[in-house]
């Protein structure tokens, strides 16, 4: 069983893996604190992911994640993608956990404004949306800036 703390280099957090096996990189669920952010080694399932997309757990132990909102075990965002993952080539990746009080970058829907509470978008897999009344329990963070760019992304403080 893993110690839960992966001893890795900083570059490994954003490396693109090129094998369908973990090739000794880390164990499922290993975590790493680096520069005030919490990272977790997971298996991406169901569909490919792109950088900054929001991820949901699809296993009860939280080591399998997806951008597919409808397939998630929990509809609250649990992590954000650090890079692009083609699951047919290499489904394993480090993701940033939405740990309260830490900061990251998430993909938006083009309508996120600074200061808004954000949740996973129910209509577009992998994107964040602003919270509506009755969705308070789904908030994973607060936008530090409006989403911008191509694709839209924004700085977020995780809640």
Backbone torsions as a table, in degrees:
resi	resn	phi	psi	omega
1	UNK	NA	145.7	-177.5
2	UNK	-73.2	153.0	176.5
3	UNK	-73.9	-14.8	-178.0
4	UNK	87.6	-8.0	178.7
5	UNK	-123.9	106.6	-178.2
6	UNK	-78.1	132.1	176.2
7	UNK	-95.5	99.1	-173.7
8	UNK	-133.9	163.0	174.8
9	UNK	-81.5	158.6	-179.1
10	UNK	-58.8	-37.1	-178.7
11	UNK	-64.1	-26.6	-178.3
12	UNK	-63.6	-24.7	-178.4
13	UNK	-64.6	-28.6	-179.2
14	UNK	-115.1	5.7	178.0
15	UNK	-60.9	146.7	171.0
16	UNK	-96.7	121.1	-178.5
17	UNK	-83.8	150.4	-173.3
18	UNK	-122.3	25.7	-179.8
19	UNK	-140.8	152.2	177.1
20	UNK	-80.7	-3.4	174.4
21	UNK	-110.5	163.3	-177.0
22	UNK	-73.8	-14.6	179.8
23	UNK	41.1	44.4	175.1
24	UNK	72.3	10.9	-177.8
25	UNK	-66.4	-51.8	-179.9
26	UNK	-167.7	169.9	175.5
27	UNK	-93.5	152.0	175.6
28	UNK	-51.7	129.9	176.5
29	UNK	85.1	-3.0	176.6
30	UNK	-58.3	144.4	180.0
31	UNK	-121.5	156.4	-178.9
32	UNK	-147.0	120.7	170.3
33	UNK	-87.3	127.5	177.3
34	UNK	-148.0	126.0	178.2
35	UNK	52.8	42.5	176.2
36	UNK	74.2	15.8	178.5
37	UNK	-126.6	148.5	179.9
38	UNK	-105.3	126.1	-179.7
39	UNK	-116.6	151.4	-179.7
40	UNK	-136.8	140.5	178.2
41	UNK	-91.5	119.5	-173.7
42	UNK	-133.9	169.9	171.6
43	UNK	-105.1	126.5	177.7
44	UNK	-86.1	130.7	-176.4
45	UNK	-126.2	168.0	173.3
46	UNK	74.3	-54.1	-179.1
47	UNK	-150.5	159.0	178.7
48	UNK	-62.4	157.8	178.4
49	UNK	-126.8	159.0	177.6
50	UNK	-119.4	160.5	-178.2
51	UNK	-55.0	137.9	177.8
52	UNK	72.7	1.3	177.1
53	UNK	-67.7	147.9	178.4
54	UNK	-83.6	145.3	-173.5
55	UNK	-123.9	148.1	179.9
56	UNK	-121.2	148.2	176.9
57	UNK	-73.5	141.3	175.0
58	UNK	-123.6	11.1	173.6
59	UNK	-135.8	152.1	-176.7
60	UNK	-69.5	-18.1	177.4
61	UNK	-94.9	0.2	175.0
62	UNK	73.8	14.7	-179.7
63	UNK	-99.3	-4.5	173.4
64	UNK	-115.9	128.4	-176.3
65	UNK	-133.7	158.3	179.8
66	UNK	-149.4	162.9	170.9
67	UNK	-90.9	-8.0	-175.2
68	UNK	-75.2	100.5	-177.2
69	UNK	-56.7	-41.5	-174.8
70	UNK	-72.5	-18.3	-178.6
71	UNK	-99.1	-4.7	-175.0
72	UNK	-71.1	147.3	173.8
73	UNK	-76.6	-28.6	177.3
74	UNK	-129.6	134.8	-179.1
75	UNK	-90.4	9.3	173.3
76	UNK	-94.3	130.9	-179.7
77	UNK	-58.7	135.9	-180.0
78	UNK	-111.8	-19.9	-176.1
79	UNK	-163.2	169.7	172.8
80	UNK	-126.7	148.0	-178.0
81	UNK	-75.3	139.9	177.6
82	UNK	-93.7	-16.9	-178.3
83	UNK	-160.9	-177.3	178.9
84	UNK	-84.0	136.2	178.6
85	UNK	-129.4	122.0	172.5
86	UNK	-97.7	105.9	-172.0
87	UNK	-66.1	-19.9	178.3
88	UNK	-76.6	-21.0	-179.3
89	UNK	-99.2	-50.3	-175.5
90	UNK	-156.2	95.4	-173.7
91	UNK	-80.4	-4.5	-176.9
92	UNK	-93.7	142.1	-178.6
93	UNK	-161.1	158.3	168.5
94	UNK	-86.5	137.6	176.0
95	UNK	-126.8	158.0	175.3
96	UNK	-92.3	123.1	179.4
97	UNK	-74.5	141.0	178.1
98	UNK	-79.0	68.8	-177.9
99	UNK	-82.9	125.7	-178.5
100	UNK	-50.8	134.4	177.6
101	UNK	87.7	-6.2	176.9
102	UNK	-100.8	171.5	-174.3
103	UNK	-125.3	151.0	178.2
104	UNK	-159.6	-162.7	178.3
105	UNK	-130.5	134.3	179.7
106	UNK	-128.9	156.3	177.1
107	UNK	-82.9	132.0	-179.7
108	UNK	-106.8	177.6	-178.7
109	UNK	-99.3	7.4	179.7
110	UNK	93.1	-0.9	-177.0
111	UNK	-131.0	16.2	179.3
112	UNK	-84.0	130.1	177.8
113	UNK	-109.3	154.5	178.4
114	UNK	-55.7	137.6	177.2
115	UNK	88.8	-10.1	-178.2
116	UNK	-79.1	146.0	171.2
117	UNK	-74.5	138.6	-176.7
118	UNK	-122.2	149.2	178.5
119	UNK	-133.6	172.7	172.3
120	UNK	-69.8	139.6	180.0
121	UNK	-74.7	125.1	-178.6
122	UNK	-76.6	-15.9	-176.1
123	UNK	-100.8	-27.5	-176.8
124	UNK	-127.4	113.2	-179.7
125	UNK	-57.3	136.3	173.9
126	UNK	86.8	-6.7	-179.0
127	UNK	-106.4	155.3	174.0
128	UNK	-99.6	154.4	-179.3
129	UNK	-138.1	165.3	177.7
130	UNK	-79.6	149.4	-178.4
131	UNK	-72.9	141.3	172.6
132	UNK	-109.8	166.8	177.9
133	UNK	-54.5	135.0	-179.6
134	UNK	90.5	-4.3	-178.9
135	UNK	-108.4	14.7	-175.7
136	UNK	-56.2	-34.6	-178.3
137	UNK	-70.5	-10.6	-179.2
138	UNK	-99.5	-3.7	-177.1
139	UNK	-62.3	127.2	175.7
140	UNK	-110.0	-9.4	179.5
141	UNK	-179.3	-176.0	179.4
142	UNK	-128.7	131.1	-178.5
143	UNK	-67.1	128.4	177.4
144	UNK	-88.7	-16.7	179.4
145	UNK	-155.7	162.4	176.1
146	UNK	-68.3	149.5	176.5
147	UNK	-72.8	142.6	-176.0
148	UNK	-156.0	166.5	176.4
149	UNK	96.2	-175.2	178.3
150	UNK	-132.3	107.2	-2.7
151	UNK	-75.4	164.8	-180.0
152	UNK	-61.6	133.5	174.2
153	UNK	-147.8	163.1	-177.3
154	UNK	-152.0	154.4	173.8
155	UNK	-75.9	140.2	-176.4
156	UNK	-135.5	141.2	168.4
157	UNK	-100.2	120.4	-177.1
158	UNK	-73.7	142.8	-178.1
159	UNK	-105.8	NA	NA
